[in-house]
Amino acid sequence: MSKFNYGAPAELFPAPTRKAKKGGKYRRFDTAADAIRYVVEELPAPMLGGTILETENERVAGDAIRALYDSNDYPLKRSLN
């Protein structure tokens, strides 16, 4: 993956699940950083595996989203570590 643009607009396609009461709907975000924070901090952990983040010409899924959140390049304050 090339240098990820955390400031680009992003679309989020959470993993479909019958058990998840929170999340699970398509959403648009002003920045990929906001979308990543939403995935990691707000969605139920079991949804991470099938969740897809699209920004510019990149698609990122599952553990790669978590890796972007854990990256030193992630620009927002994290509430989880």
Secondary structure, 3 states (H helix, E strand, C coil): CCCCCCCCCEEEECCCCCCCCCCCCCEEECCHHHHHHHHHHCCCHHHHHHCEEEECCEEEECHHHHHHHHCCCCCCCCCCC
